[in-house]
Amino acid sequence: MDGVLKRVRELDLHDQRDLLVALVVGHPPEVQQALLLPTVTAASSYVKWHLVSSISSQDTPDLLRLLPPELQIAVLQCVDGPSLLRASQVSREWNRIVKNHHSIWLRKCKELGVNVEKVSNDANWHEVYVTSLRQQLSLKNGTAFSERFMQLQNCKKAVKAVDYQNGFLCTVSEEDYVNIWQLELNIPVLTFPVERAVSCIKFRSNSLLICGHFVGILTAWDVSMMSRLSCVVYNAAGDNPGDHALLRCKFKMHAGPVFSSDFSEDLDLLVSGGADECIKLWGLSTGLLIKSLPNQDHWILRVILLPDLFYSSHHVVIYMTRDN
């Protein structure tokens, strides 16, 4: 035996490997096991681990990697987005395959509700999907929101109506004074009274304020000068010492309190709804009633005007009633 071992050791590594293969090949499984098992048992732990990894990859081939690209896409399209993200963590090869099929991630973005028309054509759709999914999850679990309490300057009465746009906060106090603040700096820029009890407001900064009233009317107020003011308080008549009238127009009327309004200056249109179970369309600049849509079965709590500036006949009004 010693002579045989000596002659085997004199062979180079390649010949030794061929000799071992020749000894194993051709024998029945029980003989192969009897030859190899003592050899593997005597090997180091690293060699054993490497053997297990190599043998498992040979016995269970990576079918995803073996598929042509068009079949990979067909298979992966049947998997939901979160599962695809988990699959990309299986191995570097799977990560490359899953991420590189941009058509799949474009489809998953659409399924998630992403407005793909507003995303550039050369976007990485995998990254868009991941970002959008994180935003949705943060909205669901509440981490997308932060709570902050502010004591607004010169606001000592309870607030009964509020609206916000472009960094400006508009409120109406229980004394029916309109107050507009530059919110980040907590600076009041405009204060003026309204003549009737306010039930709701719709505010567009540096443009217009629509007030709905409990008596059924609506009033439009010009706030276009607000960005040029540091703090101006108008008197009870609605005028400052320069006699600048803020009241632009009145809209008469609903048969009950007005609960919601929306408007479009491009369309010169105002939409309102209230306790009379009626939606009304008004000329924004004239105050004239254009159309009334009665019998909506319940109070109109919310109206939204969606103007289509490309097709003049495709404007949409969305409303919510008390019973739905």
C-alpha positions as CSV (number, residue, x, y, z in Angstrom):
1,M,0.0,0.0,0.0
2,D,2.8,2.4,0.8
3,G,4.3,1.8,-2.6
4,V,1.0,2.5,-4.3
5,L,0.5,5.7,-2.3
6,K,4.0,6.9,-3.1
7,R,3.5,6.4,-6.8
8,V,0.1,8.2,-6.7
9,R,1.6,11.2,-4.9
10,E,4.2,11.4,-7.6
11,L,1.5,12.2,-10.1
12,D,0.4,15.8,-10.7
13,L,-3.0,17.0,-9.4
14,H,-4.7,16.6,-12.7
15,D,-3.7,12.9,-13.0
16,Q,-4.7,12.3,-9.4
17,R,-8.1,13.6,-10.0
18,D,-8.5,11.5,-13.2
19,L,-7.4,8.4,-11.2
20,L,-10.0,9.1,-8.5
21,V,-12.8,9.5,-11.1
22,A,-11.7,6.3,-12.8
23,L,-11.9,4.4,-9.5
24,V,-15.5,5.6,-8.9
25,V,-17.0,5.6,-12.4
26,G,-18.4,2.2,-13.5
27,H,-19.0,0.8,-10.0
28,P,-22.5,0.4,-8.5
29,P,-23.8,3.1,-6.1
30,E,-22.9,1.1,-2.9
31,V,-19.3,0.7,-4.1
32,Q,-19.1,4.4,-5.0
33,Q,-20.3,5.3,-1.5
34,A,-17.8,2.9,0.1
35,L,-15.0,4.6,-1.9
36,L,-16.0,8.2,-1.4
37,L,-17.5,8.4,2.0
38,P,-14.3,7.9,4.0
39,T,-12.6,10.4,1.7
40,V,-15.2,13.1,2.3
41,T,-15.3,12.3,6.1
42,A,-11.5,12.9,6.3
43,A,-11.7,16.3,4.4
44,S,-11.8,19.7,6.2
45,S,-15.0,21.5,7.1
46,Y,-14.5,24.1,4.3
47,V,-14.2,21.3,1.7
48,K,-17.3,19.6,3.0
49,W,-19.3,22.9,2.8
50,H,-18.0,23.6,-0.7
51,L,-18.9,20.1,-1.8
52,V,-22.5,20.5,-0.5
53,S,-22.9,23.8,-2.3
54,S,-21.6,22.5,-5.6
55,I,-23.6,19.3,-5.5
56,S,-26.9,21.1,-4.6
57,S,-26.5,23.5,-7.5
58,Q,-25.9,20.6,-9.9
59,D,-28.9,18.6,-8.7
60,T,-31.3,21.5,-8.6
61,P,-30.6,23.7,-11.6
62,D,-31.7,27.4,-11.5
63,L,-34.7,27.2,-13.9
64,L,-35.3,31.0,-13.9
65,R,-31.8,31.6,-15.1
66,L,-32.1,28.9,-17.8
67,L,-35.3,30.4,-19.3
68,P,-35.1,32.7,-22.3
69,P,-35.9,36.4,-21.5
70,E,-39.4,36.3,-23.0
71,L,-40.4,33.3,-20.8
72,Q,-38.8,35.0,-17.8
73,I,-41.1,38.0,-18.4
74,A,-44.2,35.7,-18.8
75,V,-43.4,33.9,-15.5
76,L,-42.5,37.1,-13.5
77,Q,-45.6,38.9,-14.6
78,C,-47.7,36.4,-12.7
79,V,-46.0,37.3,-9.4
80,D,-47.2,40.3,-7.3
81,G,-44.8,43.2,-6.7
82,P,-43.8,42.6,-3.1
83,S,-43.1,38.9,-3.9
84,L,-40.9,40.0,-6.8
85,L,-38.9,42.2,-4.4
86,R,-38.4,39.3,-2.1
87,A,-37.3,37.1,-5.1
88,S,-34.7,39.6,-6.0
89,Q,-33.0,38.9,-2.7
90,V,-32.5,35.1,-3.4
91,S,-29.2,35.6,-5.2
92,R,-27.3,38.1,-7.3
93,E,-28.4,36.4,-10.5
94,W,-32.1,36.6,-9.6
95,N,-31.6,40.2,-8.5
96,R,-30.2,41.0,-11.9
97,I,-32.9,39.2,-13.8
98,V,-35.8,40.7,-11.8
99,K,-34.5,44.2,-11.9
100,N,-33.6,44.3,-15.5
101,H,-37.1,43.5,-16.9
102,H,-38.4,47.1,-16.9
103,S,-41.6,46.2,-18.7
104,I,-42.6,44.1,-15.6
105,W,-42.0,47.0,-13.2
106,L,-43.9,49.4,-15.5
107,R,-46.9,47.0,-15.2
108,K,-46.5,46.7,-11.5
109,C,-46.5,50.5,-11.2
110,K,-49.8,50.7,-13.0
111,E,-51.3,48.0,-10.8
112,L,-50.1,49.9,-7.8
113,G,-51.9,53.1,-9.0
114,V,-48.9,55.1,-10.1
115,N,-49.8,57.8,-12.7
116,V,-47.2,56.7,-15.2
117,E,-48.0,59.5,-17.6
118,K,-46.4,61.9,-15.2
119,V,-43.1,59.9,-14.9
120,S,-40.4,60.4,-17.5
121,N,-40.0,57.7,-20.1
122,D,-36.4,56.9,-19.2
123,A,-37.3,56.3,-15.5
124,N,-36.1,53.3,-13.7
125,W,-39.5,51.6,-13.1
126,H,-38.1,49.3,-10.4
127,E,-37.1,52.3,-8.3
128,V,-40.4,54.1,-9.1
129,Y,-42.3,51.0,-7.8
130,V,-40.2,50.7,-4.6
131,T,-40.6,54.4,-3.9
132,S,-44.4,54.4,-4.5
133,L,-44.9,51.2,-2.5
134,R,-43.0,52.8,0.5
135,Q,-45.3,55.9,0.2
136,Q,-48.4,53.8,0.2
137,L,-47.2,51.8,3.2
138,S,-46.4,55.0,5.1
139,L,-49.8,56.3,4.3
140,K,-51.5,53.2,5.7
141,N,-49.5,53.0,8.9
142,G,-49.5,56.7,9.5
143,T,-45.8,57.4,9.4
144,A,-46.2,59.7,6.3
145,F,-47.8,62.3,8.6
146,S,-46.4,64.5,11.3
147,E,-48.5,66.4,13.8
148,R,-47.7,70.0,14.8
149,F,-49.6,72.4,17.0
150,M,-49.4,76.1,16.3
151,Q,-50.8,79.1,18.2
152,L,-51.7,81.5,15.3
153,Q,-51.0,85.1,15.9
154,N,-54.0,87.3,16.6
155,C,-56.3,84.2,16.6
156,K,-58.1,84.3,19.9
157,K,-61.5,83.0,18.8
158,A,-62.6,79.5,17.8
159,V,-62.1,78.7,14.1
160,K,-65.2,77.3,12.2
161,A,-63.8,77.1,8.6
162,V,-60.3,76.5,7.2
163,D,-58.6,76.0,3.9
164,Y,-55.0,75.9,2.8
165,Q,-53.0,76.5,-0.5
166,N,-49.4,77.2,-1.4
167,G,-48.2,78.0,2.1
168,F,-51.1,80.2,3.1
169,L,-53.7,79.2,5.7
170,C,-57.2,80.8,5.5
171,T,-59.5,80.6,8.5
172,V,-62.9,82.1,9.5
173,S,-63.4,82.8,13.2
174,E,-66.7,82.4,15.1
175,E,-67.0,86.2,14.8
176,D,-66.9,85.8,11.0
177,Y,-63.6,87.4,10.5
178,V,-61.5,86.0,7.6
179,N,-57.8,85.6,8.6
180,I,-55.0,84.7,6.2
181,W,-51.6,83.6,7.4
182,Q,-48.2,82.8,5.8
183,L,-48.1,79.5,7.7
184,E,-44.4,78.7,7.9
185,L,-43.6,82.1,9.4
186,N,-46.9,82.3,11.3
187,I,-47.4,85.8,9.9
188,P,-50.9,87.2,9.4
189,V,-51.2,89.0,6.1
190,L,-54.8,89.9,5.7
191,T,-57.9,90.1,8.0
192,F,-61.4,91.3,7.1
193,P,-65.0,90.7,8.2
194,V,-67.8,89.1,6.3
195,E,-71.4,90.2,6.6
196,R,-73.1,86.8,7.1
197,A,-72.3,83.7,9.2
198,V,-69.9,81.6,7.2
199,S,-70.5,77.8,6.8
200,C,-67.7,76.9,4.5
201,I,-64.8,78.4,2.4
202,K,-62.8,77.7,-0.7
203,F,-59.5,79.5,-0.9
204,R,-57.0,80.2,-3.7
205,S,-54.0,82.1,-2.6
206,N,-53.4,85.5,-4.3
207,S,-56.6,85.1,-6.2
208,L,-60.1,84.5,-4.7
209,L,-61.9,83.4,-1.6
210,I,-65.4,81.9,-1.8
211,C,-67.5,81.9,1.3
212,G,-70.6,79.8,1.7
213,H,-73.1,81.1,4.3
214,F,-75.8,79.6,6.5
215,V,-78.4,81.9,5.0
216,G,-77.9,80.2,1.6
217,I,-75.8,82.8,-0.3
218,L,-72.2,82.7,-1.4
219,T,-69.8,85.6,-1.6
220,A,-66.6,86.0,-3.6
221,W,-63.7,88.0,-2.1
222,D,-60.7,89.4,-3.9
223,V,-57.5,88.4,-2.1
224,S,-55.1,89.0,-5.0
225,M,-53.2,91.6,-3.1
226,M,-52.3,89.3,-0.1
227,S,-48.7,88.5,-1.3
228,R,-47.9,92.2,-1.3
229,L,-49.1,92.8,2.3
230,S,-47.4,92.4,5.6
231,C,-50.5,92.7,7.7
232,V,-53.7,94.6,6.7
233,V,-56.9,94.7,8.8
234,Y,-60.0,95.9,7.0
235,N,-62.9,97.6,8.8
236,A,-66.4,96.2,9.2
237,A,-67.5,97.7,5.9
238,G,-64.9,95.7,4.1
239,D,-62.7,98.6,3.1
240,N,-59.3,99.9,4.2
241,P,-58.5,103.6,4.3
242,G,-57.7,103.4,0.6
243,D,-61.3,102.4,0.0
244,H,-60.4,99.1,-1.7
245,A,-63.5,96.9,-1.9
246,L,-62.7,93.2,-1.2
247,L,-66.2,91.9,-2.0
248,R,-66.3,91.0,-5.7
249,C,-69.7,89.2,-6.1
250,K,-72.7,87.6,-4.4
251,F,-74.5,84.5,-5.5
252,K,-78.2,84.1,-4.5
253,M,-79.2,81.6,-3.5
254,H,-79.7,78.2,-1.9
255,A,-82.7,77.3,0.1
256,G,-80.6,76.3,3.1
257,P,-77.0,76.5,4.4
258,V,-74.2,76.1,1.9
259,F,-71.9,73.2,2.8
260,S,-69.3,73.2,0.0
261,S,-68.1,75.0,-3.1
262,D,-65.4,74.8,-5.7
263,F,-64.5,77.0,-8.6
264,S,-62.4,77.4,-11.8
265,E,-61.3,80.9,-12.9
266,D,-60.3,79.4,-16.3
267,L,-63.9,78.3,-16.8
268,D,-65.4,81.3,-15.0
269,L,-67.5,78.7,-13.1
270,L,-68.5,78.2,-9.5
271,V,-70.1,75.0,-8.1
272,S,-71.9,74.8,-4.8
273,G,-74.0,72.4,-2.7
274,G,-75.9,72.5,0.5
275,A,-78.7,71.5,2.8
276,D,-81.4,72.1,0.1
277,E,-80.2,68.9,-1.6
278,C,-79.3,70.9,-4.7
279,I,-76.1,71.5,-6.7
280,K,-75.9,74.9,-8.4
281,L,-73.6,76.1,-11.1
282,W,-72.8,79.9,-11.2
283,G,-71.0,82.3,-13.4
284,L,-68.0,83.2,-11.3
285,S,-67.6,86.8,-12.5
286,T,-71.3,87.6,-12.9
287,G,-72.9,85.9,-10.0
288,L,-75.7,84.6,-12.2
289,L,-77.1,81.1,-11.8
290,I,-76.3,79.0,-14.8
291,K,-78.0,75.7,-13.9
292,S,-79.5,74.0,-10.9
293,L,-79.4,70.2,-10.2
294,P,-82.1,69.5,-7.6
295,N,-83.4,66.4,-5.9
296,Q,-80.0,64.8,-4.9
297,D,-81.8,62.8,-2.2
298,H,-79.8,64.3,0.7
299,W,-77.6,67.2,1.9
300,I,-74.7,67.9,-0.4
301,L,-71.7,67.9,1.9
302,R,-68.8,68.1,-0.6
303,V,-68.5,69.2,-4.3
304,I,-65.3,69.1,-6.4
305,L,-65.0,70.6,-9.8
306,L,-62.5,68.9,-12.2
307,P,-62.1,71.1,-15.2
308,D,-60.8,69.7,-18.5
309,L,-59.0,72.5,-20.2
310,F,-58.4,70.5,-23.3
311,Y,-61.9,69.3,-24.1
312,S,-64.5,71.9,-23.1
313,S,-67.3,69.4,-22.9
314,H,-65.6,67.0,-20.5
315,H,-65.7,68.9,-17.2
316,V,-66.6,66.8,-14.2
317,V,-68.4,67.6,-10.9
318,I,-67.9,65.1,-8.1
319,Y,-70.2,65.4,-5.0
320,M,-70.8,63.6,-1.8
321,T,-74.2,63.5,0.0
322,R,-74.9,62.8,3.6
323,D,-76.2,59.3,3.0
324,N,-73.0,58.1,1.2
